[in-house]
Amino acid sequence: MSRSPRPTRPSWQVADSLVPRPEYWMCAALVLGMLLTEVWQTSHLAQICLSLDQVRTASVQANARLEYLRAAAERRSTRAELVPLASSLGLAPAEAKQLVLLPSEYLADDRTTPRDEGSASLLAWAERASGALLPEASAGSRVTR
């Protein structure tokens, strides 16, 4: 006769190992809730970072556009156009009769220092060597203000 490895039980008695306990279900639900909360927080943070990057990009573009328009306005404006504007702001245009005395510290030196030809070639050689040893990066870096 062959004996079965487990003891025989009546069908109305259920083995304890086959029924999952409610504590295990609660623990699994708690871990699943924590994981879902972590995923939600991570995706929310990624969304905030993406919107921040878009706002930064728009700000940089707007600043570049503003600087371009200011430079274009300065190029187009002539002295004759600015004279009435200066008088309306209470600024008087400079006259040829005016004499302004500045301290000598404010003025640049007229003296030119003689250049040594050897130093210029040494500097050029050092620049070529640094370019060969440290190649420039192909991707531009972001400049934020």
C-alpha positions, 0 to 999 in steps of 0.5 A: 500500500502506498501512503500519501505524504499528507494526512487525510482530512475531511473535505469540510476542513480547509488547510490553514496554509491554503487560505491567505490571512487578512493581515497579508492582504492588508500588508500587500494593499499598504505596500501597493498604495505606497508604490502608487503614491511614489509613482504619482509623486515622481510623475508630478515632479517630472511634470513640474520640471518640464513646465519649469524648463518650458518657462525658462526657455520662453524667458530666455527667448523673450530676453533675446528678442528684447535685446535684439529689438533694443539694439535695432532701435538704437541702430535706427535712432539718429541724433536728430530724433533723440534731441526732442526726446532728450529735452522732454526728459529734461536732459540737455544735449551736449554742446560743443562749447561745453568743457568737461574736466576729468581727473587723469585717473579716469582717462586711458593712457595714450602710451602703447606698450611695445609687444614682444613678438615671441610672447604672441607666438608663444600664446598662439602655440599654447592656444593650439596645444590646449585646443588639441588636448581639450577639444571643444564640446559639441553641445552648447551649454545653457546660460541662465540669468 
